[in-house]
């Protein structure tokens, strides 16, 4: 997997004022913001719930996950 953030992910985040966000990059072409949060604690709570409810349905897809936090966009790797 590439360490570079895809342009579709960067474009999806342009103009957003959210501090924290989970971005799903699906099938190497479509990016969408799954959820946003105003602070880190809320983000971690939402991410825990998202992993339990949504992640199982995406595990078989070609998907990359990204986290937007203040000053950075990082790829998220979920080990299951």
Secondary structure, DSSP 8 states (H G I E B T S, - for coil): --SS--HHHHHHHTT---SEEEEEEETTTEEEEEEEESSHHHHHHHHHHHHHHTHHHHTTS-EEEEEEETTEEEEE----
